[in-house]
Amino acid sequence: DIHISPGQGDSHCARAVSRTDSWTGPSLYYFVPQMVEKGTTLLKRMEISVAEAEKRTGKNAVSMQETYTVYLIETRAVDAASEGANPAPDSLWRRYSEFELLRNYLLVTYPFVVVPPLPEKRAEFVWHKLSADNMDPDFVERRRVGLENFLLRVASHPVLSNDNIFYSFLTQVLLKELKHTCQNADSRLKALNATFRVKNPDKRFAEMKHYGDELQSVISQLLRVRARVADRLYGVYKVHGNYGRVFSEWSAIEKEMGDGLQSAGHHMDAYAASVDDILEEEEHYADQLKEYLFYTEALRAVCRKHELCQFELEMAAQDLTSKKQQREELATGTVRTFSLKGMTSKLFGQETPEQREAKLKTLETQIEDGEEMVKEKNAECEEFVKNAWVDIERFKEQKDRDLKEALISYAIMQISMCKKGIQVWSNAKECFSKM
């Protein structure tokens, strides 16, 4: 297990491993979150870990028996540890589906944030020795590490870490607020994921969305190549076990050469067996790449949310322009474009002055509301762009640092693996020399 010290700096914490009115449409600002404490991240005040996983059996929502996995979250205040006390950590069990609920809540509450992804629900990019069963112990362990990584990412984020619901997720067994807040999360997320045709897209967000698509493609290809290499590597190592068997059989018929052949065979057997640990370590680096594969979707989601914000502004401006045109037509009695109203006037005669005056008053009120709406939407868009771009820049720095470190570590592991291979054959050479 890799331990992250509290206060180690937010940038390294995850290496291991608006509106309050009722929902009436796909608006971005429908919830104003409360903060636990401003100015610092939760990870500097609390130690957080997902200590273990446990398989359980119970009845689901439709009273069917099911087997599932729960994960033990442990938390402890940093102050208690720094003062020399060592109190038992607070703990509670959570299912993967509850982590999904938390992340959906973060997505709909903080649309301008590149929300950290959860580890995969089922194994992807597997090679033949790796189980795709989501109840497989090795997969469950990797997912435990991934869930801890997710919590550490959120707990170190300058905005997400100070959310009350997130704090409750870590410390309270009953989470009514989260479940209540997320009752409509699915429909809201679908609304945010819809496609909108924006007339004046922001070039920066369009380019970032394209970058997310390209990064996803590159990392997917990298993971596929790595899975194919793992398959071949596993086969090559295991075939070396045949050397061990043949040398052992050969040693039985030799007197002078027997001991040397037997020793060389043992080295080959050890070499063949070492591939299991090697590929298990490789899987850790594959999981780091997968995290950023899933991060690309979070990045594109922020860009889509900006499109929605821009779309709402353009619709409000278009509606305001239409209302002003109607006012002008009423005031002058001139219809600029073909309309049902124009045809009605020709067929049944013009409106009375009283009717026209009443409609003008109604339009004036609608125009005032429309101008206020445009102003409001424009402010929302400006605020979204400012907040989103700050978080995108933060994410880019984190991504560059993490991926650089992961690739260097992977290269070091490959070098170490090659050195072990050289050592095995050097040992075999000595065995042959002593014959």
HELIX and SHEET records of a PDB file:
HELIX    1   1 ASP A   10  HIS A   12  5                                   3    
HELIX    2   2 LEU A   42  LYS A   44  5                                   3    
HELIX    3   3 VAL A   78  SER A   82  1                                   5    
HELIX    4   4 TYR A   96  THR A  109  1                                  14    
HELIX    5   5 PRO A  137  ALA A  155  1                                  19    
HELIX    6   6 LEU A  160  ASN A  162  5                                   3    
HELIX    7   7 ASN A  164  THR A  171  1                                   8    
HELIX    8   8 LYS A  176  THR A  181  1                                   6    
HELIX    9   9 ALA A  185  ASN A  193  1                                   9    
HELIX   10  10 LYS A  203  SER A  251  1                                  49    
HELIX   11  11 GLY A  258  ALA A  273  1                                  16    
HELIX   12  12 VAL A  275  THR A  332  1                                  58    
HELIX   13  13 LEU A  340  PHE A  348  1                                   9    
HELIX   14  14 PRO A  353  SER A  433  1                                  81    
SHEET    1   A 3 MET A  46  LYS A  59  0                                        
SHEET    2   A 3 GLN A  65  ALA A  77 -1                                        
SHEET    3   A 3 ASP A  90  ARG A  95 -1                                        
END                                                                             
